[in-house]
Amino acid sequence: MAEKKRDYYEVLGVSKGAYDATLKRAYRKLAKKYHPDINPGDQEAEVKFKEATEAYSVLSDPEKRKQYDQFGHAAFEGGDGNFGGFGSFDFNGADMGDIFGDIFGNLFGGGRSQRANNGPQKGENLRAMLYITFEEGVFGCEKELELMLKENCSSCNGNGAKPGTSPETCSTCHGKGQITYTQHSVFGIVKNVQSCSDCAGIGKIIKEKCSVCRGTGFTSRKKTIKVTVPSGIDDGQSIRMRDKGEVGRNGGPRGDLLVDVSVARHPIFQRDGINIFSTAPLTYAQAALGGDVRIRTLDGDVLYTVKPGTQTNTRIRLKGKGVPSLKNEGVRGDQYVTLVVQVPIKLSEEAKEVLKKFDEACANYLYDEKEESLNKKSGKKKKGFIDKMKEVF
């Protein structure tokens, strides 16, 4: 039997809502500690390195992370999620060269390659929390979020320079944003490529900054974002809204907005997947005699006919009264209702007398088997329990 995998967030030692930068830092720390080249012959370190790399390869990919958050390890079983060895990992954009460059650069005295910041860069992803009611989670809804978002400065058109001036090409890196130098070490000559410190890797230097954005190229303003909440969303799930995050640099696309949904509890209904669970009260008479009982559902009250002699804690199923499936709106779960016989706390004198007759009728019913044999001989028809209850009430 295959060993049960640990939770990916637990492997990296981060929370479920961790940002991309936090994931990267956590993985860099583990990779540096357990990399096989640093721990030659250590099988335990190799296993932990592969485990951490598998976790990061999934959580660093937005689509894979969304699937994992919703379905766990089952999202990758039997598909392309085979993580049998290092060669099978698909980092899909994760900057592993930067991570391993950091590891070995620190160990062997340089060698880390840093990318320039003068190319198009995607804006940062944002996270926001959205609070909705239980019913809104079941049936879906439209909500609005107010966020402070960066926009290109209208005064300088996003270049950060004072109107009438322009950023100048950095004389140190000649606009490349990087500088290259070589270093002699015990392993030979090592070539190092680092971000230019004079222009911070941008390739341009602003001598006269825009007074509005102070040279950043951005201003912040409050923006209203409309969020479409799909029917069937559950507490803790997220909605990814592409291109609704921070503005990109140098013509790059906007980042994404990740909306974490918090669904309020309901005083009557409890949810488990796409099924709903609740309880409904029964009186003594309804439980004994049967009849129509009014039961509350998400679609409104319905009448359900209970059988005579229904016992307390009997569970019934109302088909199609649960939650719509996120995968298929045409599929809906069921509602399971536990019927509970209510015991009255206070009784009037009249009710007490009736209840005594009820108790006597129940006691007499215990002797029906003896009466039945006598009635068969005499030809008399036996009175059933329901008939006796009707006489009492």
PyMOL commands that set and color helices and strands:
alter all, ss='L'
color gray80, all
select helices_A, chain A and resi 8-12+20-34+43-59+62-76+86-88+96-108+134-139+284-289+349-365+368-378+385-392
alter helices_A, ss='H'
color red, helices_A
select strands_A, chain A and resi 126-132+141-152+168-169+178-185+188-195+204-205+218-229+238-241+257-263+270-272+275-282+291-297+300-306+314-318+335-341
alter strands_A, ss='S'
color yellow, strands_A
deselect
rebuild
show_as cartoon
